[in-house]
Amino acid sequence: MYKLEKISYFYGKKQALSEVTLEIKKGEKVVLLGGNGCGKTTLLKIMNGLIFPQKGKVFWKGIFLNKRTLQKIERDFRKSVALLFQDVESMLFNPTVKDEISFGPRQLGMEDVEDRVEKWGKRLRVSHLFKRHPGELSLGEKKRVALASILVLEPEVILLDEPLSNLDPKSTGEIIDLLWETEATRITATQNLSLAPELGERAILISENHSVIYDGPFAPLLEDEKLLLEANLLHIHRHRHDGKIHRHFHPHDWE
């Protein structure tokens, strides 16, 4: 589905990714792990064709992606690849929730738009919000509406940037279950070590130096304190146990 060859990206002089090489197969459930600023979001944007690396090459289904080639396959690509932004409020701009969910399919000329909207409105538990303005919703509701607006496309690839942030425990469980029901290739960025294994089967760890330092199953990674420290996914602080104060490492359990 994707092949990335030594891609690097810079915002001015600030490096965001450094010679990242990856291959992601159809149907894989991949989790991108790393601390804030390591390059997870940049990597998702590159996979979504929103930006292009200054160095290296990106291939989608064997097609070399750059501005010129993407223009030729834009409609098919946008039907096939969907990105949920971390800041979902930036995705919501229509006058009603129903308009929001139907916007993508209508723009892409899909058939049975109404059926799609009804289906995904029910599955994300937002049907009762259809007549509401997205700006009036809670953060958790906005997250579910934004997720419905990409799943309604039923894409081949789902890219998710911190999809569980601002969700209560019930909604978190429902979203995880829903994602596992989809057959799409899924690439999820998170720094929540507790929930990461629930979101995929393959872990890709990005260090503070913006390079991949681990690619494999979760179990060995979660036992490797050195690697997690290198990626800034462990922190140490004092706390109390049985009346005694001591210090040890803790994983990041938030997004």
Helices and strands as residue ranges (DSSP letters): E 2-11, E 14-24, E 29-33, H 40-47, E 55-60, E 63-64, H 67-80, E 81-84, G 88-91, H 97-107, H 113-123, G 127-129, G 134-136, H 139-151, E 157-161, H 169-181, E 185-190, H 196-199, E 202-206, E 212-216, H 218-222, H 225-230, E 234-241, E 244-251
